[in-house]
Amino acid sequence: MKLLILGGTQFVGRHIVEAALAAGHEVSLFHRGQTNPDLFPEAEHLYGDREADLSPLADRRWDAVIDTSGYTPGPVRRSAEALKGRVGQYVFISTVSVYDDPPSGADESAPLQRIDPAEASTSDSYGGLKVLCEEVVQDIYPRDHLIIRPGIVAGPHDPTDRFTYWVRRIHQSGEVLAPERRDQPVQVIDARDLAAWLVRLIERGETGVFNATGPAEPLTLEEMLTAIKRGLRTEATLTWVDAEFLTRHGVSMGELPFWTLGQVWGAFQIDSSRAQAHGLTYRPLAETARDTLAWVLERPPTHKWRAGLRDDQHAELLSLWHARG
Ligand SMILES: NC(=O)c1ccc[n+]([C@@H]2O[C@H](COP(=O)([O-])OP(=O)(O)OC[C@H]3O[C@@H](n4cnc5c(N)ncnc54)[C@H](OP(=O)(O)O)[C@@H]3O)[C@@H](O)[C@H]2O)c1
């Protein structure tokens, strides 16, 4: 098949390109040439800024376009309209953040966020803007849309450092501060499982909307961290610290990836059974941890971490925890 990716050189898109090339497809990437510009010499690269100029896409045909870089409805509308009649299918990578305070077990029909587009900002309105993007795609491709809503994605090249934070901490061995509640549900999907499944869906011409979280069985925070330990074969000790202590010491939810402070558990209990019934499978989390570590160890030591506690903060919190009366 001939596939066009709007993006494709960072993380989720990058793994989709790898999976598509591995499956023998002809791949064109449209991007600005800023992010990892030397990747995929074997693919065709079309250079442009989707916010400004789509002319490199003119007069071309593809079996499917995969839009991994759409965050706001304006540019998504422009690319969807520009490609109308010249692509068999418009695939849009959305997110589970589209759901409005999802109940436990939310499937694809759960209520979506509603925002006022005039007041939306890309930093605060990620999920609401993705809803508007999805609607644009469904409007322009009423039958030929494929919308994928992943939960947290993990694996090599993840720029968010969320799962990666825990891999690094646990790899350092010694004591690891873990936030209660340990029975909190979590969901995470390996980018390579997501990518390979998506390519199979496109090959079969599947359409519609799919949640894409993992793993197949419910997972707690404790089970996730234990699976990472198993994958890395470390002797790290998890020290479970209660949420009240952490908030009292100024630790916010965003600083400890996957921690929900006992709230919004539904966001980690999304139902992906439709995706599983359509062939989504998962590698063991321990393997994701091992491969993520191999990639982390190749990164420059100057890497600026995007998530998690700093080493000094982590050590100080642990000593305060042990010294508490
Ligand atoms: N990470 C997660 O846990 C997670 C969870 C749920 C959903 N998602 C979704 O997954 C997608 C993120 O994937 P990714 O960033 O890893 O995708 P990617 O396709 O691997 O990387 C983003 C691509 O977009 C290109 N790009 C950025 N701005 C552009 C512009 N103005 N014009 C043309 N190209 C542009 C970048 O290249 P240049 O910079 O060279 O232009 C890069 O190739 C998003 O849609 C996100 O909502 C992610």
The ligand as a Gaussian input file, in Angstrom:
#p B3LYP/6-31G(d) Opt

LIG

0 1
 N        2.559000       9.896000      23.791000
 C        1.421000       9.450000      24.269000
 O        1.376000       8.857000      25.360000
 C        0.138000       9.658000      23.492000
 C       -1.053000       9.216000      24.053000
 C       -2.228000       9.405000      23.335000
 C       -2.201000       9.994000      22.083000
 N       -1.020000      10.424000      21.565000
 C       -1.048000      11.060000      20.240000
 O        0.030000      10.569000      19.457000
 C        0.482000      11.631000      18.616000
 C        1.900000      12.005000      19.015000
 O        2.705000      11.395000      18.242000
 P        4.200000      11.848000      18.018000
 O        4.458000      13.290000      18.306000
 O        4.994000      10.846000      18.689000
 O        4.103000      11.705000      16.436000
 P        5.181000      11.683000      15.334000
 O        4.411000      11.687000      14.064000
 O        6.175000      10.582000      15.554000
 O        5.948000      13.068000      15.547000
 C        5.351000      14.304000      15.281000
 C        5.666000      14.683000      13.824000
 O        4.968000      15.823000      13.413000
 C        5.830000      16.650000      12.643000
 N        5.306000      17.994000      12.752000
 C        5.141000      18.721000      13.888000
 N        4.613000      19.925000      13.596000
 C        4.448000      19.950000      12.243000
 C        3.948000      20.920000      11.340000
 N        3.519000      22.113000      11.758000
 N        3.907000      20.619000      10.028000
 C        4.347000      19.415000       9.581000
 N        4.823000      18.450000      10.388000
 C        4.879000      18.721000      11.714000
 C        7.195000      16.443000      13.292000
 O        8.268000      16.698000      12.415000
 P        8.901000      18.169000      12.245000
 O        9.103000      18.702000      13.628000
 O       10.157000      17.892000      11.520000
 O        7.919000      18.952000      11.455000
 C        7.140000      14.951000      13.576000
 O        7.510000      14.207000      12.441000
 C       -0.362000      12.839000      18.883000
 O       -1.416000      12.896000      17.981000
 C       -0.839000      12.575000      20.303000
 O       -2.029000      13.255000      20.588000
 C        0.157000      10.266000      22.234000

